Amino acid sequence: MLEAAFWGFVGGGALLIGALAGIYLSASMRVIGLVMAFGSGVLISALAYELMREASEIAGTTSAVLGLFAGSLVFFGGDWLIDRRGGHRRKSPRGPQAGAGASALVLGALLDGIPESAAIGVSLIGGGGVGVAVVAAVFLSNVPEALSASAGMRASGRSVGYILGLWAAVTAASTVAAALGFAFLSGAGPVATGAIEAFAAGAVLTMLADTMLPEAVEHAGPLVGIVTAVGFGAAFLLSAA
């Protein structure tokens, strides 16, 4: 469980790196969009070739697909509630929508980050070691995610202390989520374990399609497609190594 917590912290710690970059580096909107696209491609590859493939192998195709749909629906429901509280553009480098409350930003960050970290914890089940591609994908996607959101929050007047405190809290929650993902499922049967892996994959995939990729296209244009493919290919090579 401690190992799961450590790797969850590594993945979540990228949020703090991204936050510092978003606060102190003057990256253009286009660059931020392209970095988000690369991170999205990396994460999509890890979902397909690590989580869903393993879920299908250990739990069967039907359970994996049902888990994927369940994760997507749960994320969609949570995201819809947060959007109604003002968290719709929480990852935009131009800032969240006017009137977005602190609770909406915090809950949105937690909703986006916890499924990824739980997936890291689940990848340790079975004693085969952590899924390196999953950790790398979470790390590489968290940097641009926090960079964009932090630049936006800074532009909307949020203090540096508020922004760093937000991401520190999400990093702590990610650490706990990875540990709990391992602890609660280490004794579960293969069907339950595979379904949870697929559940995490569905939640993360829906997050990418709903928040990160639309923001990337808005700020970087058609080149996002190519950069997303580059990220996907890089993660695929890592997974196949």
Secondary structure, DSSP 8 states (H G I E B T S, - for coil): -HHHHHHHHHHHHHHHHHHHHHHH----HHHHHHHHHHHHHHHHHHIIIIIIHHHHHHH-HHHHHHHHHHHHHHHHHHHHHHIIIIITTTT-TT-S-TT--HHHHHHHHHHHHHHHHHHHHHHTTTSS---HHHHHHHHHHHHHHHHHHHHHHHHTT--HHHHHHHHHHHHHHHHHHHHHHHHHHTTS-HHHHHHHHHHHHHHHHHHIIIIIHHHHHHHHTTHHHHHHHHHHHHHHHHHH-
